Amino acid sequence: MKKYVKYVIAVLIILLFVATFVFLYMKSRPQPVVYEEFTPKVMEISRTTVITGKIEPRDEVEVKPQISGIITDLYKDAGDRVQEGEVIAKVKVIPDMGSLSSAESRVRLAEVNLKQAEINYEREKNLYDRQLVSADEYDNVLLELNQAREEKVAAIDALEVVRDGVSSSNANASSTLIRSTISGIILDVPVKVGNSVILSNTFNDGTTIATVADMSDIIFRGNIDETDVGQLVVDMPMKITIGALQDLTFDASLEYISPKATENNGANQFEIKAAVTVPQGNEIRSGYSANAEIVLERKPNVLSVPESAIEFSDGDTYVYVMTGDGKDNKYERKKVTTGLSDGVNIEIKSGLTTKDKVRGPQKASE
């Protein structure tokens, strides 16, 4: 029995050795080179470029106070919709002591002048009633009295504005109530109750109470390289893809091309703006990053082959056209004239027909 086992093991070893030899022999034999083959097709070729940028409202307004003071109330939050003239916040005035002192002094002086004008009027009226003075003199004294009364009212209004931020005569137009100057959505409210705010003047821009924008009118803003900007014209259509909304594509129309380049990472780029059409029911937020695809050049119905089938040599272009009966394929190098390329397919202006077959890249060996 042991003798038979030894024979079986020996046969298995011999078979394994032969199989390994055959396998290595087959692997060492040269494999035939097989290429992909393409038939020229008539199709549309277009060259596009993708521009990175962001979405923003066309008009973004910063609402600032008309007086300096402290925020006492905030009636709106970021994301709320407001109408033009709607109150956003209320400010308590902290009066300037110099201005307050001047306003109080003006009121006291107006009271003194009014009291004197009243005395002069009573004296002049008694004389006029006794026909001891002319009507012109009486009218002049009456005019001075009326002017003194108006000056007192104006002085009191000025004092109230300096002290309280609003006068009793124009309470409806109070400068302590901060109102939105446009209708839209509040993008940001950078202040809190208790914050000090200042009005805009020669030396500073003033405190921003809120930023408001009309988000129904948005634009795409981006930069394009100088090598492509020469092919852009106003009103060219664009397709906008927003990073946060990958499933949606929006139409846009190019409306601005900067006349001046800016340097960005060593490259000259030009700013562009495009009006974006947003269908109803889609909420777009300011600051979304986005890509704009724009067709720089398009050629319909041109003969083309995959660009991988083209050989570039010394400024000329060549293809390898298949010859033979299909069993033993051979290829003939042939010069062609190429045109527009979209990065995958390239236009063939001359040198090929739709009946030809051209050689492509070598197929990977199995």
ZATORSE-966456 format. One record per residue (C-alpha): residue number from 1; residue in one letter; x, y, z. Coordinates in steps of 0.5 Angstrom, whole numbers, plus 500, padded with zeros to 3 digits. Layout:
BEGIN
<NUM; "a"; <X; Y; Z>>,
...
//
This chain:
BEGIN
<1; "m"; <500; 500; 500>>,
<2; "k"; <506; 505; 502>>,
<3; "k"; <509; 503; 495>>,
<4; "y"; <503; 506; 491>>,
<5; "v"; <502; 512; 495>>,
<6; "k"; <509; 514; 493>>,
<7; "y"; <508; 513; 486>>,
<8; "v"; <502; 517; 487>>,
<9; "i"; <506; 523; 490>>,
<10; "a"; <511; 522; 485>>,
<11; "v"; <506; 523; 479>>,
<12; "l"; <503; 529; 482>>,
<13; "i"; <510; 532; 483>>,
<14; "i"; <511; 531; 476>>,
<15; "l"; <504; 534; 473>>,
<16; "l"; <505; 540; 478>>,
<17; "f"; <512; 541; 475>>,
<18; "v"; <510; 540; 468>>,
<19; "a"; <504; 545; 469>>,
<20; "t"; <508; 550; 472>>,
<21; "f"; <513; 550; 466>>,
<22; "v"; <507; 550; 461>>,
<23; "f"; <505; 556; 464>>,
<24; "l"; <511; 560; 465>>,
<25; "y"; <512; 558; 457>>,
<26; "m"; <506; 561; 455>>,
<27; "k"; <507; 567; 459>>,
<28; "s"; <514; 568; 456>>,
<29; "r"; <511; 568; 449>>,
<30; "p"; <510; 575; 446>>,
<31; "q"; <503; 577; 446>>,
<32; "p"; <500; 581; 440>>,
<33; "v"; <499; 588; 441>>,
<34; "v"; <491; 590; 440>>,
<35; "y"; <489; 597; 439>>,
<36; "e"; <482; 601; 440>>,
<37; "e"; <479; 603; 434>>,
<38; "f"; <475; 609; 432>>,
<39; "t"; <470; 611; 427>>,
<40; "p"; <470; 618; 425>>,
<41; "k"; <463; 621; 427>>,
<42; "v"; <459; 627; 426>>,
<43; "m"; <458; 631; 432>>,
<44; "e"; <457; 638; 436>>,
<45; "i"; <464; 640; 439>>,
<46; "s"; <464; 646; 444>>,
<47; "r"; <470; 649; 448>>,
<48; "t"; <467; 651; 455>>,
<49; "t"; <471; 654; 461>>,
<50; "v"; <469; 653; 468>>,
<51; "i"; <469; 660; 473>>,
<52; "t"; <469; 659; 480>>,
<53; "g"; <466; 665; 484>>,
<54; "k"; <460; 666; 489>>,
<55; "i"; <453; 668; 489>>,
<56; "e"; <451; 675; 492>>,
<57; "p"; <445; 680; 492>>,
<58; "r"; <446; 685; 486>>,
<59; "d"; <444; 691; 492>>,
<60; "e"; <446; 690; 499>>,
<61; "v"; <445; 696; 503>>,
<62; "e"; <448; 697; 510>>,
<63; "v"; <442; 701; 515>>,
<64; "k"; <446; 706; 519>>,
<65; "p"; <443; 710; 525>>,
<66; "q"; <442; 718; 524>>,
<67; "i"; <444; 719; 531>>,
<68; "s"; <449; 717; 536>>,
<69; "g"; <447; 713; 542>>,
<70; "i"; <445; 706; 545>>,
<71; "i"; <441; 700; 542>>,
<72; "t"; <435; 699; 547>>,
<73; "d"; <431; 695; 542>>,
<74; "l"; <432; 690; 536>>,
<75; "y"; <425; 688; 533>>,
<76; "k"; <428; 684; 527>>,
<77; "d"; <433; 678; 527>>,
<78; "a"; <437; 676; 521>>,
<79; "g"; <433; 672; 516>>,
<80; "d"; <427; 676; 517>>,
<81; "r"; <424; 680; 511>>,
<82; "v"; <422; 687; 512>>,
<83; "q"; <419; 692; 508>>,
<84; "e"; <422; 699; 506>>,
<85; "g"; <421; 704; 512>>,
<86; "e"; <420; 698; 517>>,
<87; "v"; <423; 699; 524>>,
<88; "i"; <429; 695; 525>>,
<89; "a"; <431; 698; 532>>,
<90; "k"; <431; 703; 537>>,
<91; "v"; <436; 708; 539>>,
<92; "k"; <437; 712; 546>>,
<93; "v"; <440; 718; 545>>,
<94; "i"; <446; 720; 549>>,
<95; "p"; <447; 727; 548>>,
<96; "d"; <453; 731; 547>>,
<97; "m"; <454; 736; 553>>,
<98; "g"; <457; 741; 549>>,
<99; "s"; <451; 741; 544>>,
<100; "l"; <446; 740; 550>>,
<101; "s"; <448; 746; 553>>,
<102; "s"; <448; 750; 547>>,
<103; "a"; <441; 748; 546>>,
<104; "e"; <439; 750; 553>>,
<105; "s"; <442; 757; 552>>,
<106; "r"; <438; 758; 546>>,
<107; "v"; <432; 756; 549>>,
<108; "r"; <433; 761; 555>>,
<109; "l"; <435; 767; 550>>,
<110; "a"; <429; 765; 546>>,
<111; "e"; <424; 766; 552>>,
<112; "v"; <428; 773; 554>>,
<113; "n"; <427; 775; 547>>,
<114; "l"; <419; 773; 547>>,
<115; "k"; <418; 776; 553>>,
<116; "q"; <421; 783; 551>>,
<117; "a"; <417; 782; 544>>,
<118; "e"; <411; 781; 548>>,
<119; "i"; <412; 788; 552>>,
<120; "n"; <414; 792; 546>>,
<121; "y"; <407; 789; 543>>,
<122; "e"; <403; 791; 548>>,
<123; "r"; <406; 798; 549>>,
<124; "e"; <405; 799; 541>>,
<125; "k"; <398; 796; 541>>,
<126; "n"; <396; 801; 546>>,
<127; "l"; <399; 807; 542>>,
<128; "y"; <396; 804; 536>>,
<129; "d"; <389; 804; 539>>,
<130; "r"; <390; 811; 541>>,
<131; "q"; <392; 813; 534>>,
<132; "l"; <399; 815; 536>>,
<133; "v"; <403; 811; 531>>,
<134; "s"; <402; 809; 524>>,
<135; "a"; <400; 802; 522>>,
<136; "d"; <407; 800; 519>>,
<137; "e"; <410; 801; 526>>,
<138; "y"; <405; 797; 529>>,
<139; "d"; <405; 791; 524>>,
<140; "n"; <413; 791; 525>>,
<141; "v"; <412; 790; 532>>,
<142; "l"; <407; 785; 531>>,
<143; "l"; <412; 781; 526>>,
<144; "e"; <417; 782; 531>>,
<145; "l"; <413; 778; 536>>,
<146; "n"; <411; 773; 531>>,
<147; "q"; <418; 771; 530>>,
<148; "a"; <420; 771; 537>>,
<149; "r"; <415; 766; 538>>,
<150; "e"; <417; 762; 532>>,
<151; "e"; <424; 762; 535>>,
<152; "k"; <422; 759; 542>>,
<153; "v"; <419; 753; 538>>,
<154; "a"; <425; 752; 534>>,
<155; "a"; <429; 753; 540>>,
<156; "i"; <425; 748; 544>>,
<157; "d"; <425; 743; 538>>,
<158; "a"; <432; 743; 537>>,
<159; "l"; <433; 742; 545>>,
<160; "e"; <429; 736; 544>>,
<161; "v"; <432; 733; 538>>,
<162; "v"; <439; 734; 542>>,
<163; "r"; <437; 731; 549>>,
<164; "d"; <432; 726; 546>>,
<165; "g"; <433; 725; 539>>,
<166; "v"; <426; 727; 537>>,
<167; "s"; <422; 733; 538>>,
<168; "s"; <414; 733; 539>>,
<169; "s"; <413; 736; 533>>,
<170; "n"; <416; 731; 528>>,
<171; "a"; <415; 725; 533>>,
<172; "n"; <413; 720; 527>>,
<173; "a"; <420; 722; 523>>,
<174; "s"; <424; 720; 529>>,
<175; "s"; <431; 719; 528>>,
<176; "t"; <431; 714; 534>>,
<177; "l"; <427; 709; 530>>,
<178; "i"; <432; 705; 525>>,
<179; "r"; <428; 704; 519>>,
<180; "s"; <430; 699; 513>>,
<181; "t"; <431; 703; 507>>,
<182; "i"; <429; 698; 502>>,
<183; "s"; <425; 692; 502>>,
<184; "g"; <428; 685; 502>>,
<185; "i"; <431; 680; 507>>,
<186; "i"; <436; 682; 513>>,
<187; "l"; <442; 678; 512>>,
<188; "d"; <446; 680; 518>>,
<189; "v"; <445; 684; 525>>,
<190; "p"; <452; 686; 527>>,
<191; "v"; <449; 689; 534>>,
<192; "k"; <446; 687; 540>>,
<193; "v"; <442; 691; 545>>,
<194; "g"; <446; 695; 549>>,
<195; "n"; <451; 697; 544>>,
<196; "s"; <453; 704; 543>>,
<197; "v"; <452; 706; 535>>,
<198; "i"; <455; 712; 532>>,
<199; "l"; <452; 716; 526>>,
<200; "s"; <456; 717; 519>>,
<201; "n"; <460; 723; 519>>,
<202; "t"; <467; 725; 515>>,
<203; "f"; <471; 721; 520>>,
<204; "n"; <468; 714; 520>>,
<205; "d"; <463; 710; 516>>,
<206; "g"; <458; 710; 522>>,
<207; "t"; <455; 703; 526>>,
<208; "t"; <452; 698; 521>>,
<209; "i"; <445; 696; 525>>,
<210; "a"; <443; 691; 519>>,
<211; "t"; <445; 689; 512>>,
<212; "v"; <439; 688; 508>>,
<213; "a"; <438; 685; 501>>,
<214; "d"; <433; 683; 495>>,
<215; "m"; <435; 676; 494>>,
<216; "s"; <430; 676; 489>>,
<217; "d"; <435; 679; 484>>,
<218; "i"; <442; 676; 485>>,
<219; "i"; <448; 675; 481>>,
<220; "f"; <454; 671; 480>>,
<221; "r"; <461; 674; 481>>,
<222; "g"; <467; 670; 479>>,
<223; "n"; <474; 671; 475>>,
<224; "i"; <476; 669; 469>>,
<225; "d"; <483; 668; 466>>,
<226; "e"; <486; 673; 461>>,
<227; "t"; <487; 667; 456>>,
<228; "d"; <479; 666; 455>>,
<229; "v"; <476; 673; 457>>,
<230; "g"; <477; 675; 449>>,
<231; "q"; <472; 670; 447>>,
<232; "l"; <467; 673; 452>>,
<233; "v"; <461; 678; 450>>,
<234; "v"; <456; 681; 454>>,
<235; "d"; <449; 677; 454>>,
<236; "m"; <453; 670; 453>>,
<237; "p"; <449; 665; 457>>,
<238; "m"; <452; 661; 463>>,
<239; "k"; <450; 655; 467>>,
<240; "i"; <451; 656; 474>>,
<241; "t"; <452; 650; 479>>,
<242; "i"; <452; 652; 487>>,
<243; "g"; <456; 647; 491>>,
<244; "a"; <451; 647; 496>>,
<245; "l"; <445; 645; 491>>,
<246; "q"; <449; 640; 487>>,
<247; "d"; <442; 637; 484>>,
<248; "l"; <440; 644; 481>>,
<249; "t"; <443; 648; 475>>,
<250; "f"; <441; 655; 474>>,
<251; "d"; <441; 659; 468>>,
<252; "a"; <445; 666; 468>>,
<253; "s"; <446; 671; 463>>,
<254; "l"; <453; 675; 463>>,
<255; "e"; <452; 682; 464>>,
<256; "y"; <459; 685; 466>>,
<257; "i"; <466; 684; 464>>,
<258; "s"; <472; 688; 468>>,
<259; "p"; <476; 692; 463>>,
<260; "k"; <482; 692; 468>>,
<261; "a"; <485; 685; 470>>,
<262; "t"; <487; 684; 477>>,
<263; "e"; <493; 679; 479>>,
<264; "n"; <491; 673; 483>>,
<265; "n"; <497; 668; 485>>,
<266; "g"; <501; 670; 479>>,
<267; "a"; <496; 670; 474>>,
<268; "n"; <492; 676; 471>>,
<269; "q"; <484; 675; 471>>,
<270; "f"; <478; 679; 470>>,
<271; "e"; <472; 680; 474>>,
<272; "i"; <465; 678; 471>>,
<273; "k"; <458; 679; 473>>,
<274; "a"; <452; 675; 471>>,
<275; "a"; <445; 676; 472>>,
<276; "v"; <442; 669; 475>>,
<277; "t"; <435; 667; 474>>,
<278; "v"; <432; 663; 480>>,
<279; "p"; <426; 659; 479>>,
<280; "q"; <420; 660; 484>>,
<281; "g"; <421; 656; 490>>,
<282; "n"; <428; 655; 491>>,
<283; "e"; <431; 659; 496>>,
<284; "i"; <438; 662; 495>>,
<285; "r"; <443; 664; 500>>,
<286; "s"; <448; 670; 500>>,
<287; "g"; <455; 667; 499>>,
<288; "y"; <454; 661; 496>>,
<289; "s"; <460; 658; 493>>,
<290; "a"; <458; 657; 485>>,
<291; "n"; <461; 655; 479>>,
<292; "a"; <459; 658; 472>>,
<293; "e"; <460; 654; 466>>,
<294; "i"; <460; 658; 459>>,
<295; "v"; <461; 656; 452>>,
<296; "l"; <467; 659; 449>>,
<297; "e"; <466; 656; 442>>,
<298; "r"; <461; 651; 439>>,
<299; "k"; <461; 648; 432>>,
<300; "p"; <455; 643; 430>>,
<301; "n"; <456; 638; 425>>,
<302; "v"; <463; 637; 425>>,
<303; "l"; <467; 630; 423>>,
<304; "s"; <471; 628; 430>>,
<305; "v"; <475; 623; 433>>,
<306; "p"; <477; 622; 440>>,
<307; "e"; <483; 626; 441>>,
<308; "s"; <487; 620; 444>>,
<309; "a"; <487; 617; 437>>,
<310; "i"; <491; 624; 435>>,
<311; "e"; <499; 624; 434>>,
<312; "f"; <502; 630; 435>>,
<313; "s"; <509; 631; 432>>,
<314; "d"; <513; 637; 430>>,
<315; "g"; <507; 642; 429>>,
<316; "d"; <503; 637; 425>>,
<317; "t"; <497; 632; 427>>,
<318; "y"; <497; 625; 425>>,
<319; "v"; <492; 619; 425>>,
<320; "y"; <494; 611; 424>>,
<321; "v"; <488; 609; 419>>,
<322; "m"; <487; 601; 419>>,
<323; "t"; <488; 598; 412>>,
<324; "g"; <487; 590; 411>>,
<325; "d"; <481; 585; 411>>,
<326; "g"; <480; 586; 418>>,
<327; "k"; <483; 579; 420>>,
<328; "d"; <490; 582; 420>>,
<329; "n"; <490; 589; 421>>,
<330; "k"; <495; 594; 419>>,
<331; "y"; <495; 601; 420>>,
<332; "e"; <498; 607; 415>>,
<333; "r"; <500; 613; 418>>,
<334; "k"; <496; 619; 415>>,
<335; "k"; <497; 627; 416>>,
<336; "v"; <490; 630; 418>>,
<337; "t"; <488; 637; 419>>,
<338; "t"; <485; 638; 426>>,
<339; "g"; <480; 644; 429>>,
<340; "l"; <476; 645; 435>>,
<341; "s"; <477; 640; 441>>,
<342; "d"; <473; 639; 447>>,
<343; "g"; <478; 636; 451>>,
<344; "v"; <475; 629; 449>>,
<345; "n"; <474; 629; 442>>,
<346; "i"; <477; 633; 436>>,
<347; "e"; <475; 636; 430>>,
<348; "i"; <478; 633; 423>>,
<349; "k"; <478; 639; 418>>,
<350; "s"; <481; 634; 413>>,
<351; "g"; <484; 627; 412>>,
<352; "l"; <479; 623; 414>>,
<353; "t"; <472; 620; 412>>,
<354; "t"; <466; 617; 416>>,
<355; "k"; <468; 610; 412>>,
<356; "d"; <475; 610; 415>>,
<357; "k"; <477; 607; 422>>,
<358; "v"; <483; 610; 426>>,
<359; "r"; <487; 607; 431>>,
<360; "g"; <487; 609; 438>>,
<361; "p"; <491; 607; 445>>,
<362; "q"; <493; 600; 446>>,
<363; "k"; <489; 596; 450>>,
<364; "a"; <491; 593; 456>>,
<365; "s"; <493; 586; 456>>,
<366; "e"; <489; 581; 460>>,
//
